[in-house]
Amino acid sequence: MTSGSSPELAMIWAQAHGGIIGSDGTMPWHVPEDLAHFKQLTSGAPVVMGRKTWDSLPPRFRPLEGRRNIVITRDTTWGADGAEVVHSADDAIELASNTSPNTVWVTGGATLYTQLLESADRLEVTEIDADIQGDTIAPAISDDWIVVAADPETGWHSSRKGLDYRFLTYRRTDTR
């Protein structure tokens, strides 16, 4: 996606052991530091999400403040205040790219991550050091990706809610 003047396509998610990213339509943990990291990275940029991800956001946070919220749904009758509705991932990326941002963020869910992974330039993954039950799994990160930044570089941060976590930035090893 970075060819020419196209914006970077980045994906962002948090995952526990086994790639768990969700349970029953929610994030099965609360790590305030991860939410702050998400806000810091995505502020001012368009965010692309599926309708179920939109629905999983607490109503007081919809739309995500300071970001263009683009929601993909197959339901042609669906709409929500603050959401720009499109009906395909390609339409969402095209719409987001029209704002001339440096980065377009894909914020979920799992189906959208899997669908767009081959087009992505960067992954921002928060690893949660915990065995947590869930029904939604992040896409597998293949050997085409390498960690280019880790925070902290060794070990883990401890959340004020008691879970250990770390932030990883991945870039592709190939030039596509």
PyMOL commands that set and color helices and strands:
alter all, ss='L'
color gray80, all
select helices_A, chain A and resi 17-19+32-42+51-56+59-61+89-97+110-119
alter helices_A, ss='H'
color red, helices_A
select strands_A, chain A and resi 8-15+20-22+47-50+69-72+83-86+103-108+122-128+136-137+145-151+157-158+164-172
alter strands_A, ss='S'
color yellow, strands_A
deselect
rebuild
show_as cartoon
